Amino acid sequence: MMHARRFALAAIASAALATPLTAIAQAGYPSKPIRVIVPFAAGSTTDIIARAITDKMGQSMGQTMVIDNRGGASGTIGQQAVATAAPDGYTIMIHSSSHTVSPSTFAKLPFDTEKDFVGITPISSTPNVLVISPAKNLKTLPELVARAKASPGKMNFASAGQGSATHLNAEKFKMAAHIDALNIPFKGSAEAVTEVLSGRVDYYFSPIAPVIGQIREGHLLALAVGSPRRASALPDVPTTAEAGVPGSEFNFWIGMMAPARTPRDIVNRLHDEVVKALATPEVKERFLKLGADAWTLAPEQFDAYIKDEIKANAALVKAAGLSPQ
């Protein structure tokens, strides 16, 4: 009987030792503020979405989520900061689909996009809208295409950085429309929008959030959205395909990621908190005003989606004849 009791106690101790430390860590997570790196400037669509979602997540988890804007180099500066951070759940990233573009537009990155990050979930699908200054005297997308064809290489467009999702959206449009235009890269959407408003840059495939106010006030003209479907915030604006340029659709998304090897329990907790926040009336209302559609996937599904999109964007970059920088 004594032997049996000792055996039972040994079994219990062994089970306790076998309990993953990640589960123990998860029990008290989060116990301090969480740093959320956004690889774009304040005021960008990614930044606006990040603040909307983390406000509610922080309230739910009882900890502050601190936005840390690390703009520059098409998001790769912020990506590197996350890739090299401790995988403990206290540094995460909210990035755009530019995450899957940079592997094919940069000759060498200081991180591995597939291996150094783990997906938590997409947060939203947010269409890009092609905007111009009314001073350009172009009322429709066919008129813009006709002007570009009449003066090959003379027209230019803004992007939120060489190799960003806004850049690739414009390149895909160029290929489908059979036009030649020059990319003018900026650090983020705020600068790009300013240059289009001034008329110094001809057009920009902008995320809706930074320009919807200017569109409604008449300071910018929306010619088309680059998404497969019309945007809920701009229901009267046609898609580029509807406006006569089929094959130009591009899905712009914003999602949450963490350093590779972040404990799976923490990844799942963050995923569940995003889903919970997206269901709140406050976030739904903010997304509606931003023209963003909520979109989530399980972490494993998001990882697979990212892997597939990296391959698809690599093919697009090659077809567009873009040279890695």
C-alpha positions, 0 to 999 in steps of 0.5 A: 500500500505504501508502495502504491501511494509513493507511485501515485505521488510520483505520477502526480509530480511527474505530471506537474513537471510535464505541464508546459511552462507555456500553460503556466505562463498563460494563466497569468497573461497578460501581467504587464502592458503589451507593446503593439508595433505598427510598421507605418506612421501614425494616421495610416490605415494600419495605425487607425485599425490597430488603435481601434482594435487594441483599445477594446482588447486592452479593456477586455484583458485588463492591460494597456496595449501600447502602440509603437509606430515604427514606420519606414522601408515599406514596413520592414523596420517594424517587422525586424523589431518584432522578429527579434523581440522576445516571443513572450506575448508582450511584443506583437505586430499589426501589419498590412498585406505589405507583410507578404510583399516585402520578401519579393521586393527586397533583395535581402531582409534581416528576417525570414517572413515565413519563419520568424513570425506566427500569425494570430489572425487577420483583422480586416479587409480594407479596399484601396481606392484610386484617388486623384485631385479634382484639379486633374480634370479626370472624372472616370477611370477610363479617362485616366487610362486614356491620358496615361496611354496618350503620354507613356511614362509621364503619369506618376502615382504615390505609394506607401513605400517601394514594395508596399501593398499600395505599390503592388496594387498600383503595379497590378493595375498598371499591368491590367490597364497596359499603361506606363506610370512612375511610382513615387514612394513615401513613408506612409499614407499621410504623406502620399495623400498630401502629395495627391491633394496638392496635385504633385502626384497624379493618383494613389491607390489609398486605403479608404480610411485616410481619404474618406473625409477628403472624398466626401468633402470633394477635395479628392475624387474616387475613381474606383476601388481596387478590391474584387467587390465594392466598398461598403463605405463607398457603394457608388464607386465602381471596382476597377474591373467594373470601370473597365480594367479586369484583372486588376483586383488586389486584396488589402488586409490588416492582421496581427502577428507575433514573433515565432515561438510565441506560446500557442496558448498566448497566440490563441488568447490574442486571437480570441480577444481580437474576435471578441473586440470585432463583435463589439458595437464600438468597433463595428461602428468605427470599422463602418466609418473606415470602410473596413470589413472585419475578417478573421481566421484561425492562427493556423489558417492565417499562417497558410494564407500568408504563405500562399500570398507570399508566393502569389505576390512574388509571381506578380512582382516578377510579371511586373518586372520589378527589381528587388531593392 
